[in-house]
């Protein structure tokens, strides 16, 4: 039964359900152009599947500012010294060489929805027939007094890359008996279990190398928001090394003094890992897109179309989440397949798939070997016009185990391959 569940989870990562979607044919003389902004789990997957499912009948341009893909899943292991940054860094080459995606290493800086063009920093305006926005999240450091401009000294490391390596160096340099303090913003935020996983992985590093040190976790939420019973068990394993404090909203920071102020206390730490509030990436919030709470894009969940803007779709962390739907890399990958099918059907004069189903799997490590997962299935509800959780599908691990740690690494390599080709 465990092997059957593991195989099913890997099938989800590979987009098994999406393979049953219709694949319309296109005329050799009609080549629509789809522009995809953002090359993360959502954008890269959308670019690949648009090319693959159209059998090359649709031209796709992927605009991504970074030269390489750096995975947020497993990045906490880099912070904890269990993986290297190069282990989670992958190229975009196969999207271009195998699937024919035209990739621009550039930044999208504006959109003219009327003219259907995307303005870029270096390549000018790019025209599109359909637009997919997958901009991820913007970190709102300016909402925390004293934080903006000091991310090198006080890294959030919530976008995998240079800050991930920086936070590991800070952790390695802190003294035995020192304090690693981290903050968690109020939900929704990217990767709900991620901060709690980070606390565990950091505590494992400290228990191994600096056993008198402590991890202070200041959570703006009233309780652990994901995998609560399992993280409570994990925190208990580390005893007094992890001090979890809920209802603790970050208010201000003195980066020079490494001091942070929360609602009920102020403290100094040897390492400050402060994760600020976040919202949809800049390109999605600059104007024209309907936003919920001035933060997340409102979409039609049957096609992930931006409300009020025909021909524009938004996927991944940037959207206002459906009930029970996490902001995760796996979910962004699934959004992309719904969008790719919807765009291809529309271009061919066909209706969208009337019964889309998406899945999510999220693994969290609690030390160097053991991990646990949560999985869910979300199905279109025509009455509520939402993708809603399917009761009884998915589930939560019974406990963190080394076998699940091995499965987590396999899952990561599987979804990287599915996303990048």
C-alpha positions as CSV (number, residue, x, y, z in Angstrom):
1,X,0.0,0.0,0.0
2,X,2.8,2.4,0.8
3,X,4.5,1.7,-2.5
4,X,1.2,2.1,-4.3
5,X,0.8,5.6,-2.7
6,X,4.3,6.6,-3.5
7,X,3.9,5.6,-7.2
8,X,0.6,7.6,-7.3
9,X,2.3,10.6,-5.9
10,X,5.1,10.4,-8.5
11,X,2.4,10.1,-11.2
12,X,0.9,13.3,-9.9
13,X,4.3,15.0,-10.2
14,X,4.5,13.9,-13.8
15,X,1.1,15.2,-14.7
16,X,-0.6,11.8,-15.1
17,X,-4.1,13.3,-14.9
18,X,-3.4,15.9,-17.5
19,X,-2.5,13.3,-20.1
20,X,-6.3,12.5,-20.6
21,X,-7.0,16.1,-21.7
22,X,-7.9,16.7,-25.4
23,X,-5.2,17.8,-27.7
24,X,-6.5,19.9,-30.6
25,X,-4.7,20.1,-33.9
26,X,-3.6,23.4,-35.5
27,X,-3.2,24.5,-39.1
28,X,0.4,24.6,-40.3
29,X,-0.3,28.2,-41.5
30,X,-1.8,29.5,-38.3
31,X,0.8,29.7,-35.5
32,X,-0.6,31.5,-32.5
33,X,2.0,33.1,-30.2
34,X,1.8,32.5,-26.4
35,X,4.0,34.6,-24.2
36,X,4.8,33.2,-20.7
37,X,6.2,35.5,-18.1
38,X,8.1,33.7,-15.3
39,X,10.1,30.5,-15.5
40,X,9.3,28.9,-12.2
41,X,7.4,25.7,-11.7
42,X,4.3,27.3,-13.3
43,X,5.7,29.2,-16.2
44,X,8.3,26.6,-17.3
45,X,5.7,23.9,-17.2
46,X,3.2,25.9,-19.2
47,X,5.8,26.7,-21.8
48,X,6.7,23.1,-22.2
49,X,3.2,21.7,-22.3
50,X,2.0,24.3,-24.7
51,X,4.7,23.2,-27.2
52,X,4.3,19.5,-26.4
53,X,0.5,19.2,-26.6
54,X,0.3,21.4,-29.7
55,X,3.0,19.3,-31.3
56,X,4.8,22.5,-32.2
57,X,1.7,24.2,-33.6
58,X,1.9,27.1,-31.1
59,X,4.9,29.4,-30.8
60,X,5.9,30.0,-27.2
61,X,8.2,32.7,-25.7
62,X,9.3,32.4,-22.1
63,X,10.5,35.5,-20.4
64,X,12.5,34.9,-17.2
65,X,15.0,37.2,-15.6
66,X,17.2,34.5,-14.2
67,X,19.6,32.4,-16.3
68,X,18.9,29.2,-14.4
69,X,16.1,27.6,-12.4
70,X,16.8,27.3,-8.7
71,X,14.3,25.1,-6.8
72,X,12.6,26.3,-3.7
73,X,11.7,22.7,-2.8
74,X,14.9,21.3,-1.1
75,X,16.4,24.8,-0.7
76,X,16.0,24.4,3.1
77,X,18.4,21.5,2.9
78,X,21.0,23.8,1.4
79,X,20.5,26.2,4.4
80,X,21.0,23.2,6.7
81,X,24.2,22.1,4.9
82,X,22.6,18.9,3.6
83,X,22.6,19.9,-0.1
84,X,24.6,22.3,-2.3
85,X,23.1,25.2,-4.2
86,X,24.2,23.6,-7.4
87,X,22.3,20.4,-6.5
88,X,19.0,22.4,-6.8
89,X,20.1,24.6,-9.8
90,X,19.0,23.4,-13.2
91,X,19.2,24.9,-16.7
92,X,16.4,25.9,-19.1
93,X,18.3,24.4,-22.1
94,X,15.9,21.4,-22.8
95,X,12.9,23.7,-23.0
96,X,14.6,25.3,-26.0
97,X,16.5,22.4,-27.5
98,X,13.9,19.7,-27.1
99,X,10.6,21.5,-27.1
100,X,11.4,24.6,-29.1
101,X,10.5,27.2,-26.5
102,X,12.0,30.6,-27.4
103,X,13.6,31.8,-24.1
104,X,14.4,35.4,-23.3
105,X,16.6,36.1,-20.3
106,X,15.0,39.4,-19.5
107,X,12.5,41.1,-17.2
108,X,8.9,41.9,-18.1
109,X,8.3,45.4,-16.9
110,X,4.8,46.2,-18.3
111,X,1.8,44.9,-20.2
112,X,-0.4,46.7,-22.7
113,X,-3.6,44.5,-22.5
114,X,-5.3,46.5,-25.3
115,X,-2.4,46.1,-27.8
116,X,-1.6,42.6,-26.4
117,X,2.1,43.3,-25.8
118,X,4.6,42.7,-23.0
119,X,7.3,45.3,-22.5
120,X,10.7,44.0,-21.5
121,X,13.8,45.6,-20.1
122,X,16.1,44.7,-23.0
123,X,14.1,43.2,-25.9
124,X,11.4,45.9,-26.3
125,X,7.7,45.0,-26.7
126,X,6.7,41.4,-27.4
127,X,3.4,40.8,-29.0
128,X,1.2,37.9,-27.9
129,X,-2.1,36.1,-28.9
130,X,-2.4,34.6,-25.4
131,X,-0.5,35.6,-22.2
132,X,0.4,33.4,-19.2
133,X,1.6,35.2,-16.1
134,X,3.5,33.2,-13.6
135,X,5.4,35.9,-11.7
136,X,5.5,34.1,-8.3
137,X,5.6,36.4,-5.3
138,X,7.0,39.8,-4.4
139,X,8.5,40.1,-0.9
140,X,7.0,43.2,0.8
141,X,10.1,44.0,2.9
142,X,9.1,47.7,3.0
143,X,6.1,46.8,5.1
144,X,8.5,45.9,8.0
145,X,10.2,49.0,9.3
146,X,13.9,48.9,8.8
147,X,14.0,45.7,6.6
148,X,14.0,47.0,3.0
149,X,17.5,47.3,1.6
150,X,19.1,45.1,4.3
151,X,18.3,41.6,2.9
152,X,22.0,40.7,2.7
153,X,22.3,41.0,6.5
154,X,18.8,39.9,7.2
155,X,17.9,37.4,4.5
156,X,14.5,35.9,4.0
157,X,15.8,33.2,1.6
158,X,12.2,32.7,0.4
159,X,13.3,32.8,-3.2
160,X,16.0,30.1,-3.7
161,X,19.3,31.4,-4.9
162,X,22.0,33.7,-3.5
163,X,20.1,34.4,-0.2
164,X,19.8,30.6,0.3
165,X,23.6,30.3,0.3
166,X,24.0,33.5,2.4
167,X,21.7,32.2,5.1
168,X,23.7,28.9,5.3
169,X,26.9,30.9,5.7
170,X,25.4,32.9,8.5
171,X,24.1,29.7,10.2
172,X,27.6,28.1,9.9
173,X,29.3,31.2,11.4
174,X,27.0,31.7,14.4
175,X,28.5,30.8,17.8
176,X,27.6,27.7,19.8
177,X,25.1,29.0,22.3
178,X,23.9,31.6,19.8
179,X,20.3,32.3,18.6
180,X,18.8,31.8,15.2
181,X,15.5,33.7,15.0
182,X,13.1,33.5,12.2
183,X,9.7,35.0,11.5
184,X,6.7,33.6,9.6
185,X,4.2,36.0,7.9
186,X,0.4,35.6,8.2
187,X,-1.0,33.2,5.6
188,X,-1.5,33.0,2.7
189,X,2.2,32.9,1.7
190,X,4.4,30.8,-0.5
191,X,4.8,27.2,0.7
192,X,2.8,26.9,4.0
193,X,5.0,24.1,5.5
194,X,8.3,25.7,4.4
195,X,9.1,27.8,7.5
196,X,8.4,24.9,9.9
197,X,10.6,22.6,7.8
198,X,13.3,25.2,7.9
199,X,13.2,25.4,11.7
200,X,13.6,21.7,11.9
201,X,16.5,21.5,9.4
202,X,18.3,24.4,11.1
203,X,17.8,22.7,14.5
204,X,19.3,19.5,13.1
205,X,22.3,21.5,11.9
206,X,22.7,23.1,15.3
207,X,22.2,19.9,17.3
208,X,25.0,18.4,15.2
209,X,27.4,21.4,15.2
210,X,26.4,23.9,17.9
211,X,24.4,22.0,20.5
212,X,24.0,24.9,22.9
213,X,22.3,27.1,20.2
214,X,18.6,27.8,19.9
215,X,16.0,28.4,17.2
216,X,13.3,30.9,17.9
217,X,10.3,30.7,15.6
218,X,8.0,33.8,15.7
219,X,4.8,32.9,13.8
220,X,2.3,35.7,12.9
221,X,-0.4,32.9,12.7
222,X,-2.3,31.6,15.7
223,X,-0.9,28.1,15.1
224,X,1.2,26.0,12.8
225,X,-0.7,26.3,9.5
226,X,0.4,23.1,7.7
227,X,1.1,19.5,8.9
228,X,0.5,20.7,12.4
229,X,0.6,17.4,14.4
230,X,3.7,16.2,12.5
231,X,5.6,19.5,13.1
232,X,4.5,19.5,16.7
233,X,6.1,16.0,17.0
234,X,9.2,17.2,15.2
235,X,9.6,20.3,17.3
236,X,9.2,18.1,20.5
237,X,12.1,15.9,19.3
238,X,14.4,18.9,19.4
239,X,13.2,19.8,22.9
240,X,14.2,23.3,24.2
241,X,16.3,23.9,21.1
242,X,13.2,25.0,19.2
243,X,11.1,27.7,20.9
244,X,7.9,28.2,18.9
245,X,5.9,31.4,19.6
246,X,2.6,31.9,17.8
247,X,0.7,35.2,17.4
248,X,4.0,37.0,16.9
249,X,3.8,39.5,14.1
250,X,7.0,41.1,12.9
251,X,6.9,44.9,13.3
252,X,10.4,46.3,12.8
253,X,14.1,45.4,12.5
254,X,17.4,47.0,13.3
255,X,19.6,45.3,10.8
256,X,22.8,46.8,12.1
257,X,22.2,45.5,15.6
258,X,20.4,42.3,14.4
259,X,17.4,43.2,16.5
260,X,13.8,42.4,15.7
261,X,10.6,43.8,17.2
262,X,7.5,41.7,17.4
263,X,4.1,42.6,18.9
264,X,5.0,41.5,22.4
265,X,8.8,41.5,22.5
266,X,12.0,42.7,21.1
267,X,15.1,40.6,20.8
268,X,18.6,40.4,19.5
269,X,19.8,37.3,17.6
270,X,23.0,36.1,16.0
271,X,21.1,35.2,12.8
272,X,17.9,36.9,11.8
273,X,15.9,35.1,9.1
274,X,12.8,37.3,8.7
275,X,10.2,36.3,6.1
276,X,8.2,39.4,5.2
277,X,4.6,39.5,4.0
278,X,4.2,38.8,0.3
279,X,1.9,39.3,-2.6
280,X,1.7,38.5,-6.3
281,X,4.8,39.4,-8.3
282,X,5.1,43.0,-9.5
283,X,4.1,42.4,-13.1
284,X,0.7,41.1,-11.9
285,X,0.0,44.0,-9.6
286,X,1.0,47.0,-11.6
287,X,-2.5,47.7,-13.0
288,X,-5.3,46.1,-14.9
289,X,-5.6,42.8,-13.1
290,X,-8.4,42.2,-10.6
291,X,-6.8,41.7,-7.2
292,X,-8.1,40.2,-3.9
293,X,-7.0,42.0,-0.8
294,X,-4.7,44.1,-3.1
295,X,-2.4,41.2,-3.1
296,X,-3.4,38.2,-5.2
297,X,-4.9,37.9,-8.7
298,X,-8.5,36.9,-9.0
299,X,-9.0,34.1,-11.6
300,X,-11.7,32.0,-13.2
301,X,-10.7,28.6,-11.9
302,X,-12.0,26.6,-14.9
303,X,-9.2,28.2,-17.1
304,X,-7.2,30.3,-14.6
305,X,-8.1,33.2,-16.8
306,X,-7.6,36.7,-15.2
307,X,-11.1,38.1,-14.5
308,X,-12.1,40.7,-17.0
309,X,-9.1,40.3,-19.3
310,X,-9.7,37.9,-22.2
311,X,-6.6,36.1,-23.4
312,X,-4.7,36.5,-20.1
313,X,-4.1,33.7,-17.6
314,X,-2.4,33.8,-14.2
315,X,-1.0,30.7,-12.5
316,X,1.0,29.6,-9.4
317,X,1.7,31.6,-6.3
318,X,0.4,34.8,-7.7
319,X,-3.3,33.8,-7.7
320,X,-5.7,34.1,-4.8
321,X,-5.9,30.5,-3.6
322,X,-9.0,28.4,-3.9
323,X,-10.3,26.9,-0.6
324,X,-7.7,24.4,0.8
325,X,-5.3,25.0,-2.1
326,X,-1.6,25.7,-1.1
327,X,0.8,28.0,-2.8
328,X,3.3,25.4,-3.8
329,X,5.6,24.4,-6.7
330,X,3.6,21.3,-7.4
331,X,0.4,23.2,-7.5
332,X,1.9,25.8,-9.9
333,X,3.0,22.9,-12.1
334,X,-0.6,21.6,-12.1
335,X,-2.1,25.1,-12.8
336,X,0.2,25.2,-15.8
337,X,-1.3,22.1,-17.3
338,X,-4.9,23.3,-16.9
339,X,-3.9,26.6,-18.6
340,X,-2.0,24.9,-21.4
341,X,-5.1,22.7,-22.2
342,X,-7.5,25.6,-21.9
343,X,-5.5,27.8,-24.3
344,X,-5.0,25.1,-26.9
345,X,-8.7,24.3,-26.8
346,X,-9.7,27.9,-27.1
347,X,-7.4,28.5,-30.0
348,X,-8.9,25.5,-31.8
349,X,-12.4,26.7,-31.1
350,X,-13.1,24.1,-28.5
351,X,-14.5,24.6,-24.9
352,X,-12.2,24.1,-21.9
353,X,-12.1,20.8,-20.2
354,X,-15.3,20.8,-18.1
355,X,-13.9,18.7,-15.3
356,X,-10.3,19.7,-14.5
357,X,-8.6,18.0,-11.6
358,X,-5.3,19.1,-10.0
359,X,-3.2,17.4,-7.3
360,X,-0.6,18.6,-4.8
361,X,2.1,16.8,-2.9
362,X,4.4,18.6,-0.5
363,X,7.3,16.9,1.4
364,X,9.0,18.4,4.4
365,X,12.3,17.3,6.0
366,X,12.7,17.3,9.7
367,X,16.3,16.3,9.9
368,X,19.0,15.0,7.5
369,X,17.0,11.9,6.5
370,X,13.4,11.9,7.6
371,X,10.6,13.6,5.8
372,X,6.8,13.6,5.7
373,X,4.2,14.6,3.1
374,X,0.8,16.0,2.6
375,X,-1.2,15.3,-0.6
376,X,-4.5,16.6,-1.9
377,X,-6.7,16.4,-4.9
378,X,-8.8,19.3,-6.1
379,X,-11.7,18.9,-8.5
380,X,-13.8,21.5,-10.4
381,X,-17.2,22.2,-8.7
382,X,-19.5,23.7,-11.4
383,X,-21.9,25.1,-8.8
384,X,-19.3,27.0,-6.8
385,X,-17.0,27.5,-9.8
386,X,-14.0,26.5,-7.8
387,X,-11.4,23.8,-7.7
388,X,-12.3,22.2,-4.3
389,X,-10.6,19.5,-2.3
390,X,-11.9,16.0,-2.9
391,X,-12.8,14.6,0.5
392,X,-11.0,11.4,1.3
393,X,-8.4,11.9,-1.4
394,X,-4.7,12.6,-0.6
395,X,-3.7,12.5,3.1
396,X,-1.0,13.1,5.6
397,X,1.9,11.0,6.6
398,X,1.6,9.0,9.8
399,X,5.1,10.1,10.8
400,X,8.3,11.4,9.4
401,X,10.5,8.6,8.1
402,X,13.7,8.0,6.2
403,X,11.7,6.2,3.5
404,X,9.7,9.3,2.9
405,X,12.9,11.3,2.9
406,X,14.1,9.1,0.0
407,X,10.7,9.6,-1.7
408,X,11.0,13.4,-1.3
409,X,14.2,13.4,-3.2
410,X,12.7,11.2,-6.0
411,X,9.7,13.5,-6.1
412,X,11.9,16.6,-6.5
413,X,13.8,15.1,-9.4
414,X,10.6,13.9,-11.0
415,X,8.9,17.3,-10.9
416,X,12.0,19.1,-12.1
417,X,12.1,16.8,-15.1
418,X,8.4,17.3,-15.7
419,X,8.7,21.1,-15.5
420,X,11.9,21.6,-17.5
421,X,11.6,18.8,-20.0
